[in-house]
Amino acid sequence: MDFSALKKNYDDDGFVVIRGFLPIDELEQLQSNLDRYIRDVVPQLPDGDAFYEDRTRPETLKQLNRIQQDSYFQEYLRHPRWAIVAESLLGEAAWVHGAEWFNKPPATQHATPPHQDNYYFCLTPPQVLTMWLALDPVDEENGCLRYLKGSHRRGLRPHNRTKTLGFSQGIADYGDEDRASEIPIPAAPGDVLIHHGNTIHRADANRSTSRHRRSFGMVFQAVSCVRDEQAFQQYAESSKQQHLELGLKT
Ligand SMILES: O=C(O)CCC(=O)C(=O)O
């Protein structure tokens, strides 16, 4: 892999895509462990670790947080393939926050609001990136990610509360001009999309009638980052408040 070309694209655009990042055997192993986790572990998790569009319908499971509480995923966090790419793009040593799983089940109304991840993480400098691995074929119909190229160089935009479980904050003034410059990124299973913590992104709901839109994500934070504890507490409080309003027991 040509890491210097990849880093230049990442620095210029705020995101890069690596097609075929995970070979098929590794992808199958990851997927089968996710299937096992969803079947055996998820039914026992507290509300805050497993989000549903409708809790009474297990098939509407849409987000899993802190998957690394399972020993397979705890070990998976140390997989060198991911860390080598993350550290090359960040240009320094990094550690991984944890692992997450996202889905947009077919025919649900779950759009991802426009946001910048570092509004949630509160890190300075914003040396943090998200690696988002497609597990299904992903396209505009089932809600692919959409990026605003170069937005990572323009600082954080104001965010306000949303009603979307899992994405409690969205960009307050996202407008037509933003929408017109979005770049949708279709992906095949095993492709990874990597975005800078300040890159603006969002995704539509899944409009297909039968296709899931699953992905597996890991966030890498460079060792030079320091968290603004006051800003983070405010964010955590607002997220907790949203969970209470939505009736979650966390
Ligand atoms: O999967 C999605 O729709 C959103 C994921 C996302 O925003 C992220 O990983 O930063």
The ligand as an SDF file (V2000), in Angstrom:
LIG
                    3D

 10  9  0  0  0  0  0  0  0  0999 V2000
  -22.9160    4.5170    9.8530 O   0  0  0  0  0  0  0  0  0  0  0  0
  -23.3440    5.6660    9.8610 C   0  0  0  0  0  0  0  0  0  0  0  0
  -24.3770    5.9980    9.2900 O   0  0  0  0  0  0  0  0  0  0  0  0
  -22.6260    6.7500   10.5830 C   0  0  0  0  0  0  0  0  0  0  0  0
  -21.2630    6.3970   11.0600 C   0  0  0  0  0  0  0  0  0  0  0  0
  -20.5400    7.5850   11.5600 C   0  0  0  0  0  0  0  0  0  0  0  0
  -21.0280    8.6830   11.5680 O   0  0  0  0  0  0  0  0  0  0  0  0
  -19.1860    7.4120   12.0450 C   0  0  0  0  0  0  0  0  0  0  0  0
  -18.7190    6.2580   12.1490 O   0  0  0  0  0  0  0  0  0  0  0  0
  -18.5400    8.4250   12.3490 O   0  0  0  0  0  0  0  0  0  0  0  0
  1  2  2  0
  2  3  1  0
  2  4  1  0
  4  5  1  0
  5  6  1  0
  6  7  2  0
  6  8  1  0
  8  9  2  0
  8 10  1  0
M  END
$$$$
